[in-house]
């Protein structure tokens, strides 16, 4: 279950990173975060292909890709309550370093089991 949740977080992170790259300045810190997540994703998929069926990994990856895309699109369009945004994309930008750290820790945790 931890494996599938981490796959979802990876796709969510890269959807937010793609939007961030289009709208904000791309710094070395963001580049380092993206590389950390890329290495973690690579290690996670190696773990997955060693321990799970490949069709399950492809299915979960596709599902996670679609759900994360829909979530980011909904946030970009805006979720408003009484004319004020409930959750904005800028709040996701602030969470990106924490999300990168969580992905790296979960990926390491899977290899440590």
N, C-alpha and C positions, 0 to 999 in steps of 0.2 A: 504494500500500500504506500509506503514511503517513496518507493521508486516512481510510482505513477503521479503522486503529488509533486515530486520534484520536476518531473517532465512538464507538468502544467505550469509550475513557477518559471521554468526556463522560457517557455513560449510567452508567458505574460511579461517577463522581463524584456525580451527582445521586441515585443510589440511596443512597449513603453519606450524603449531605447530608439526604435525607429521613428517614433513621433518626436522624441526629444531631439534627434539629429536634424529633423526638418525645421524645428521651431527655435531651438536654442543654439548657443555656441558650443562647439564640440571641443572639450578640453582633454588634456592628458589623463586626468583623473577618470573621466568617463571612458576613455579608451582603455585604461587599465582595468576598470570594472568590466567592460565588455570582454576583454581577454580572459579575465578570471572566470566569467560565466561560460565562455566558449570552451575553456579547458575543462571546467566542471561538467559541461554538457557532453563533451567528447568522452570523458571518463565514465559518465553515467550511462551513455549508450553502449560503451564497451561492456560495462557491468550487465546491462540489460540483455544484450545479445548472448552473453555467457550463461545467464541464469533464467531467461524467459524465452517463450516462443517468439519468433520474429514477427509473425502476423499479429500477435497481441501488442507488441511494441509499436508497430505501424498504425494499428487501429487507435491505440491510446494517443499516439502523437497527433494523428489527424483530428481526433476529437478535441484534444487540448488546444490545437492550433485554431480550430473554429471557435471554441468557447472564449479563448483569450482575445481573439479578433473582435468578437461581438461585445465583450466587456469593454474593451478600449474604445470601440466605436460609440457605445452608449455613453461613456464618460466624456468623449469629445463632443458629442451632440449636447450633452448636459442633462443632468438629473436635477430638476428644479423643484423647490418647495417654496411656495409663496413668492415666486419671482427671484429667489436667491439660489445660487448653485449649491446643491447638497454636498457634492464631492467633485472637485475639479481636477484637471490634469496636472496642475501645479503641485497638488498634494502627492500625486504619484511620482513626480520628479524628485520630491524630497525623500521618498521611500526607496528610491532606486539603490543607494548604497547598502541599505539594510537588506533589501531583497537579494542583492548580489552576494552578500555575506551568508545569508540563509541558504542560498543555493549551493555555495561552496561547502558549507558545513554539512548539509544533507548528503551531498555527493560523497564527501569524505566519510561520513558516517556509514553509508552503504558499503563502501569498500572495507571498512573496519569490522563489519559484522562477520 
